Amino acid sequence: MQQLNLPSFAARLRQGKSGKEEIFDEIRKKYVRLTAEEWVRQHFLNHMIVQLGFPASLIAVEAALKYNNMLKRFDMLAYSANGKPCLVVECKAPSVEISQAVFDQVAMYNMTLAVDYLVVTNGLTHYACKIDHRNKTYAFLKEIPTFENVTRDA
């Protein structure tokens, strides 16, 4: 797999029954098919837990939400200690350009989730935004926020 702009970690890999390579997801507690997007998701997830201080127990991975009566799946959602959703992450494969369409996708999820922080990554480039729901504005951040940062006001 491709080298990413994220800290490396000791990923648990194996050959699945179908002959396809799999990676262990610590949150879902199972092996999942190793795709380029999954490689990014697992690296970013590890980064959130190890470097940014997000408790693994407060992160949901690949869970469903309902938007306009359609089921959608977000990549990661972090919760504050009081159970309030606070940050959503959308992961793309390294070959996928982070475009307006990607931001539109995560913004659509946020219509339902109403979190204060959005992150979009393809493993090479990362963008984070702080949402001001009251004034209906957003600001790009220079760094991916830590758990302490996103839960300070939660």
C-alpha positions in Angstrom: 0.0 0.0 0.0 1.0 3.6 -0.6 3.0 5.6 2.0 0.7 8.3 3.5 1.2 11.7 5.2 0.2 10.1 8.5 2.2 8.3 11.2 2.8 4.7 10.4 1.6 2.0 12.8 1.8 -1.7 13.1 -1.3 -2.6 11.1 -2.5 -6.2 11.5 -2.8 -7.6 8.0 -3.9 -11.1 6.7 -5.1 -12.9 3.7 -8.8 -13.3 3.8 -10.8 -16.4 2.8 -11.5 -14.9 -0.6 -7.7 -14.4 -1.1 -8.0 -10.6 -0.7 -5.8 -8.8 1.8 -7.6 -7.7 5.0 -6.7 -5.2 7.8 -7.9 -5.4 11.4 -10.1 -2.5 12.5 -9.6 -1.9 16.3 -13.0 -0.1 16.6 -15.1 -2.7 14.7 -13.1 -5.5 16.2 -12.8 -7.4 13.0 -10.8 -7.8 9.8 -12.1 -5.8 6.8 -11.1 -5.8 3.2 -8.0 -3.7 2.6 -8.7 -1.1 0.0 -6.9 2.1 -0.6 -9.7 4.0 1.3 -9.5 1.5 4.2 -5.7 2.0 4.4 -6.4 5.7 4.8 -9.2 5.2 7.3 -7.1 2.9 9.5 -4.1 5.2 9.5 -6.2 8.2 10.3 -8.1 6.3 13.0 -4.8 5.3 14.6 -3.6 9.0 14.3 -6.8 10.2 16.1 -6.3 7.7 19.0 -2.5 7.8 19.4 -1.5 11.4 18.5 -4.7 13.4 18.9 -6.0 11.7 22.1 -9.4 10.5 21.0 -10.6 7.6 23.2 -11.2 4.6 20.9 -14.4 3.9 22.9 -15.8 7.3 21.7 -15.3 6.7 18.0 -17.8 5.1 15.6 -16.5 3.7 12.2 -18.6 3.2 9.1 -21.9 3.7 10.8 -25.2 4.6 9.1 -27.2 7.7 9.3 -30.5 8.7 7.6 -30.6 11.7 5.3 -33.7 12.5 3.3 -35.0 9.0 4.0 -31.8 7.5 2.5 -29.2 5.5 4.4 -25.7 7.0 4.2 -22.5 5.8 5.8 -19.9 8.1 7.4 -16.3 7.0 7.8 -15.7 8.1 11.4 -17.6 10.0 14.1 -16.1 11.0 17.4 -18.2 11.7 20.5 -17.5 13.8 23.5 -17.3 12.2 27.0 -21.0 13.1 27.4 -22.0 11.2 24.3 -22.5 14.2 22.0 -21.2 13.9 18.4 -18.4 16.4 18.0 -16.3 15.5 14.9 -17.0 13.7 11.6 -14.2 12.4 9.3 -14.6 11.5 5.6 -11.8 9.4 4.1 -10.9 9.0 0.5 -8.3 6.9 -1.3 -5.0 8.7 -2.0 -5.9 8.8 -5.7 -9.1 10.8 -5.0 -8.6 14.5 -5.1 -10.2 16.4 -2.2 -12.7 18.4 -4.2 -15.8 20.5 -3.5 -17.9 17.3 -4.0 -16.1 15.6 -1.1 -16.8 18.6 1.2 -20.4 18.6 0.0 -20.6 14.9 1.0 -19.4 15.5 4.5 -21.5 18.7 4.8 -24.6 16.6 3.9 -23.8 14.2 6.7 -23.5 17.1 9.0 -27.0 18.3 8.2 -28.0 15.2 10.3 -25.1 15.0 12.7 -24.7 18.7 13.5 -21.1 18.4 14.8 -18.8 21.4 15.2 -15.8 19.9 13.4 -15.4 18.3 9.9 -12.3 16.6 8.6 -11.6 15.4 5.1 -8.5 13.3 4.2 -7.1 11.2 1.4 -4.2 10.2 3.6 -1.9 12.7 1.8 -3.8 16.0 2.3 -6.0 16.7 5.3 -8.5 19.5 5.8 -10.3 20.4 9.0 -13.1 22.9 9.5 -14.7 24.4 12.6 -18.4 25.0 12.1 -20.2 28.0 13.6 -23.8 26.8 13.5 -25.2 30.1 15.0 -23.7 32.3 12.2 -23.9 29.6 9.6 -20.1 30.0 8.8 -17.1 27.8 8.9 -13.3 28.3 9.2 -10.5 26.1 8.0 -8.1 25.1 10.7 -4.3 24.9 10.4 -4.2 21.5 12.1 -6.4 18.5 12.8 -8.0 19.3 16.3 -7.2 17.1 19.3 -9.9 15.5 21.4 -9.3 18.2 24.0 -9.9 20.9 21.4 -13.1 19.5 20.0 -14.6 18.7 23.4 -13.7 21.9 25.2 -17.1 23.4 24.5 -19.1 20.2 24.1 
